[in-house]
């Protein structure tokens, strides 16, 4: 199984780059951005926020290639985190293809749910490994673990903590016919995402690189929502946009204070 993981992990990580551009390369279907615009909502971050995937994929590719290298093959980080990250990437690649070819729907919701679940498993395992090593007096993680492995696990889990709820609201709007573009549904969506993030911070994270990366991804998404609602072209209902942006800013401050408390 470890041999399969060492092959599949880098394959899935590197495949994410062309799969993410499948529409542009093949001319089939629609772009992921066009799919996202099918369900506009006040809770959707500004377009630039989705560029976080570029950083996540680069770090994952670095980790995936490193764990295939002989000296790292049997490292606990590779063995414990390799499979959940591989499964998250596999579901993510399938999500991008489904978004391009099928559009929004239950398939995307199931796939992003699998992505988020696998990322949270990796987050829990990374936390357990870091705390166990510290308790055993093994010292600080290596530079690669500290600046690549722990951050990418935190970023992936943090971003998916928001993305899952955004995907859920889009499916509810399209399939159940419940309008999700208004203030109250958007507030519920973002509040659920922020509460999920707060729960994870409260339960798991006392390892600084994980904590900072996880809350950093949450804030990247929340600030993207604030920016989107501050754009004059979107101010159809200025009061609703302003109130949502203010509420999201409050969530962001709360999560930041919680993260700083957990990290110290």
N, C-alpha and C positions, 0 to 999 in steps of 0.2 A: 504493500500500500504506500510506503514511503517513496518507493521508486516512481510510482504513478504520480504521486503528489509533486515530486521534483520536476516531472515533465509537464504536468497539467497546469501547475501554478504559473510558470512563466508564459506558457502558451496562452492562457486566458488573459493574463496581464497585457501581453503584447498585442493580442487580437483586439483588445478594446479600442485601440487607436483607429484602425480601418473600419471596424464595425460602427463606431461613432460617426463616421463619415459615409456610411453605406449609401444613403440617398444621393449624396453628391458624387460618389464614385460610380454608382450603377444607374442613376436616374430613375430608380424605382421608388414607389411610395412617396413619403413626405419626410421632411427633416424633423428631428426631435423638437426643435423650436416651434415649427409649425403645428405639431401635435399639441404642444403645451398651450399654444394660443387658442386652441379650440375651446378651452374652458377658462376664459379670463376671470380673475377674481382679485379682490383687493389684497388677498393673502399671498399672491404670487410675487416672489422677489423680482427685482429688476434683472434684465437679461444677463448683465455682467456677472451676477452672483453664481451662475452655473459654470463659470470658468474654473471654479474650485475643483471640478472633475479632472482638469488637466494636471494639477498638482497631485491629486490623489493617484491618478493612473501612473504618473512618473515615479512616485515613491513606491507604489506597489510593484511596478516593473523592476525597480532597483532591488527590492526585497526578494522578489521572485527569482531573479537571476542569481542573487547572492546565496539563496538557500539551495540552489542547484550545484553550487561550487563545493568541491570535495570537503574542505575543512569545516563547512557549515552544515553539512548534510544531516548530522546527528545532533545539532545544537537544539536545546529545548525550545528555543523561540521558533525555529523552523518546524519542529515536529508538532508543537502545540497550536501554532497559529496558521500553519500552512493550509490545512484542510478547510477551516471555516472561511479563510480569505479566498481560497480557490472557489468554494461554493458561492460566495458572494459575488465574485467576478463572473462566474458562469451565469448566475441569475441576472447580473447586470448586463452582460452581453446579449442575453436572450431578451431582456427588457428593451434594449435599444433597437434590436431587430423588430420586435413586436410593435414598438412605437412607430417605427418607420413604415412597416407593411400593414399593420392592422389598425393603428390609431388607438385612442384611449379606450379603456374598458376593463373588464374584470381580469383579463390576462395580465395586464400591466400591474394591477393591484396585487395579484398573487405573487408575481415575480419580484416586485419591490418589497413585498413583505418577506420573501425569502432572503433577499439581499440584506434587509435590515436585521433579520433574526440571526443570520450568519455573522454579520458584522458585530452584533452585540455579544455573540458567543466569543468571538475573537477578543473583544474588549474585556470581557470577564476573565478570559484565560491570560491575557497580557497583564491584567491587574494582579491575578493570583501568582503568576510567575515572578513579577517584580517584587511583590511583598514577601513571597517565600524566600527569594534570594537574599533580600535585605534581612529577613529574620534569621537566616542561616549564616549571616556575616560574610556573604559573598562579595560585598562591596557594591559600588555603583555599576550600572549596566555599561557595556562598551559604548564607544562613541556611535557606532552604527546603530545599535539598539536604541540609544537615547535620541538620536536625531533623524532616524529613518523609520524604524519599526514601530516604536511607540507613537510617534506623531501620526503616521499614516493610519494606524488602527483607530486612534482617537478622531481624526478627521473624517474617516469613512463612517464611523458609527454616529458621530455628531451630525453630519450632513443628512444621513438617512433618517435620523430622528425627526427632522423637519420634512424631508421629501416624502416619506410615507404618508403623512397626514395631508400634504398637498395633493398627492395622487389619489388618496381616498376621497377628498372633496370633489376632485374632478370626475371621478367615477360616479359619485352620488348625483352630481349635476347632470351627467350625460345619460346614465342608465335609469335613475329613479325619477328624473324630471324635477328634482328639487333645486331651485335656483340657489347657487352658492356664491354668486358674485356680490351679494349685499354685505352690509356691515356685520350683522349678527353672525351669519355662517362663517365669515372670514375670521371674526374674533374667536369663535369656538375652535376653528381649525388651528389657529396660531396658539391659543391657550393650551390646547391639548398637546401640541408639539413642545411648548415650553415646559409644561408639567411633566411630560415624559423625560425631557432632558434634565429637569431638576431631580426627578426620581433617580435617574442613573447617577448623577453627581452625588446625591445623598447616600446612595447605597454602595457605590463601588470605588469612586476615584479618590485615592490619596497618593497617587504617583504623579508627580508634577507634569512630566511630558504628556501623559495621557489626559490629565485634567485640562491642561492648557489647550491641547489640540482639540479635545472634545468641545469645550466651551467656545473655542475659537470658531469652529465650524458652525455651531449654533448661532453665534453672533454674526457671522458672515451672512447667514440666511436672514436673520432678523433685521440686520441693517439694510439688506437688499430690499426687504419689504418696506422699510421706512423710506428709502430712496424712491422706490416705485410710487409710493403714495404722495411723495413730494413733487413729482413731475407735473408741471402745469397742464400738460396735455391729457393727463389722467383725471384732473380734478372736475369730474362730472358732478360729483356731490362733495364739495370741498369740506363740509363739516364731518362727513363720514370718514373721508381719507385722513383728515387731521386727527380725529379722535382715535382711529386705528393706529396711526403712526405713534401717537403719544402712549397708547396702551402697550404697543410693542416695545417702545423705548423703556417702559417700566419693567417689562419682562426681562429685557436685556440687562438692565442694571441689577435686578434680582439674581439672575443667573451668574453674573460676573462676581457679585459679592459672595454667593455660595461657592463658586469655584475658588476664589481666593481663600475662603475659610477652609475648604477641604485641602488645599495645597499646602497650608501652613500647619 
